[in-house]
Amino acid sequence: MEELPAAQAVFSWERPGGPQVGAEERAWARGLGAACARAGVRVRAQFVVHDRGVRVLAPDDYA
């Protein structure tokens, strides 16, 4: 974020399978969100890209 003129970050988690989000994915999303917050990086969104499409990971999904 310091090297680019970016205001926020978007992350996508790509993996095989359906749209359901498991405990491990929630932990990854929670950890990434927390690390970004500590670094002062605003996370606009996180997504799971799966075999049938894309699912938004809302903050409530990994809080």
Sequence and secondary structure as in RCSB ss.txt:
>XXXX:A:sequence
MEELPAAQAVFSWERPGGPQVGAEERAWARGLGAACARAGVRVRAQFVVHDRGVRVLAPDDYA
>XXXX:A:secstr
  SS  SEEEEEEE SS S   HHHHHHHHHHHHHHHHHT EEEEEEEEETTEEEEE HHHH 
